Amino acid sequence: MILASVVLVITKNPKLISQVKEQVHETNIKLQPYLYSLQASVDRKLSGKTKTTDNKQVGKTTTPIESPLKNVTTSDTYYFHFKKNVPQSVRDVFTTAVNTYNDTGIVRLIPGSAETNKNSITFFIYHKKIENIASNTVELGNGGPSALVINHYAINSGQAGLNLDYPNLSVKESVALHELGHALGLAHSSDTNSIMYPIDQGVTTLSKGDIEGLENIYNQ
């Protein structure tokens, strides 16, 4: 069983928190932060500009794959459901994210419960406040793939959730797309136009690199 989890956080400084990897028996747990820069937000309000990737870089950065879905084959069909306590506002942003991924034609996300040998995604909510008042980060989301690999074939039980202690920041289409991307196997990208860029840019359209990343996972 291979597990991966991803958190979305907000920070006062535009910096990346290093990845944390822990190997326990056959379980690989990987924590990847997704950051929102308050300073960058202020700069955008003052200048009307946001950081973008140089035109020479566009299309040259394929979004990487999360380790649980690397070097394996898996079905492009997923069955998804919401935990019973998920409010309508969260259901709406995740449903929009599902439609965006379905529009690519690369994956099929279908509402309903999956059989044990089928890929699935569970959408959830949770509450987590800052424990250290001196901390400059807030966790907004959590999710990722959890793959059972048999003879190089992966059965993925992905999850994607939002932290409702900060709903004004977490219940956003860009956040839902990012977390669902992790559940489907996409890792962080260095392209600011990617939905998988680790600092929230408010992106709601999959980049060419995101599309290529999905194709590398599902079009084998």
N, C-alpha and C positions, 0 to 999 in steps of 0.2 A: 504494500500500500504506500503510495507516494502522495504526500499532502503539500499544499502550498497555500499560504495566506498572504494577503496584501492589505495594508492599511493606507487610508488617505488621511493626511493631516494638514493642518494650516500652521504656518510659521511666520514669525515677525521678520525673519531674515531669509533671503532667497538662497538657501543652502540645502544640500542634499544630506540626508542621514545615511550612513553606510549600511549596506545590506548585512543582514544577520542570517547566518546559516548554521543549522544544528543537525547533525546526523545522529539518529537514534535507531539502531537496528536497521530495518528496511524503510524507515520513514524519514523523508527529507522535508523539513519545514523551513520555508524561506519567507522572510519578512521584508517587504519592499515598501518604503514610505512613498506616498504621493503628496506633494506639497503645494500649498497655495501661498504666494508671497504677498503679505500685506503691503510691503514697500512698493512692489511692482504695481499693485492695485492703485496706490496713491499716485504713482508716476503716470499711470494711464489717465487718471482723472485730470492731472495737471497738464499733460501734453497731448492727450488724445491719441497716444501711440502705445502700442504694445510690442513686446519683443517678438521677433519673427526669425525664422530660419532664412539664411541667405539663399537667393534663387539658385545658386550653383549647387546647393545641398539638396534641394527639393527633388524627391524621387530617387535619391541615392542612398537613403537610409531605410533599409527594410526593418520593420519592427521585429525585435527578437522574440524567441519562444521561451515560455516558462519551462524549467527543467523537467517537470513531470510529463510533459507532452513532447519532449525532444526525442528524436530518433525512434519514434513509434508511429504506428498508424492508428487512426480512430475514426469513428463514424462522424459524419457532418450533421447528424440529426440529434437534437436535444429535446427533452421534455422538461418544461419548467413549471414551477408552482411557487406561490407565495405562502410564507408562514401566516397563520391565522391572524396574528396581531399586527400585520403590516397595514398601515393606513393608506387611504386612497391616494394621497399626494405622492407617496413613495411608489405605489403601484403604477401611477401614471408615468413617472420619469423612467422607471424600469421598462414599462411597456413601450415607451418611445424608443428606448435603447434597443430593445428586442427587434422592433420594426426596422431600425437602422441597420442592424446586422443582417436581418433577413433580406433586406433590399440588395445586399451584395451578391446574393445568389450562391455564396460559398457555404454558408451554414443554414440549417433550418431549425428554428426554435419554435416548438409547438407547445401550447398550453396543455397541461395534464401530468399525470404521474407516470414515471418510467418504470419499466420492468427492471429487475436486478442486473440484467446484462446490457442495459441501454444507458446512453449518456443522459445526464440530468443536470439541472441547475435549480438551486433553491435560493429565493430572494428573502432576505430577512432584515430586521432592524435590531438595534441594541442601543444601550445608553452607557456612555463612558465620559466622565468629566476629567478635567485636568487634575491630577493628584498633587502635583507640585505647583503652587501658585507662581513660582518663579520661572516655570517652564514657558518656552516660547512656541510650543507646538500644541495643536489640538487635533485629535484623531477624528476624521470625518467618515471613513468607510473601511470595510474589511472584506476580503474575498480572495478567490483564487481557485485553481484546479486541484482536484484530489483524484489521482489516477491509480486504478488497479491495473497493473500491466501483466498480461499473460502472453508469452511468446511474441513479444513486441507489439501486441495489440492492447490499446489502453481503453478502459471504461472509465470515463471521467464523471465524477460527481462534484461538479463545481458549485461554488456559493458566491453570492454577492450581497453585501448588506451596507446599510447607512447608519451612522451614529446620530440618533435623534436628540442628543443633548445639544446639538448645534444645527437645527433644521434649516436655518437661513443660509447656511454655508454648504450643508451636505445634500439637501434635496434639490439637486440640479441635474440637468441632462448630461452635462459634461462629466460629472462625478459618476453617474450611473453607467455611462458608456465606458469609462475607465475601469470601473470595478467589474463590469460584465466582460470587458476585454480580458482581464486577468482570469476570470472564470473559464473563458474559452481558450486560454493558453497564451495570450499575448503578454510579453514582459515590457519593461520600461524602454522607451525610445529616447534618443538624443535629439530628435527632430521636434522643434516646438510646434509644428503643424500637426503632429500626431496626437491622437487622443490618449496615447500612452506616455506622453512626456511627463516626467515625475513632478513637475510644478504645474498646477492647474492654470491653463490658459483660457478656459472657457470654450474649448474646441468641441464642436458638436457634429463634425463631419470627419469620417475616416480618411486619413491621408493615403496616398499611393503606397507608402511604406506599410501602413496598417493592413491594406488589402493584400499586399504581397506576403506579409506575415501570416495572415489567415490562410492564404493559398499554400504556404509552406507546411502548414499543419494539416489541412484537410484535403488538398488536391494532390495526394500522393498515389 
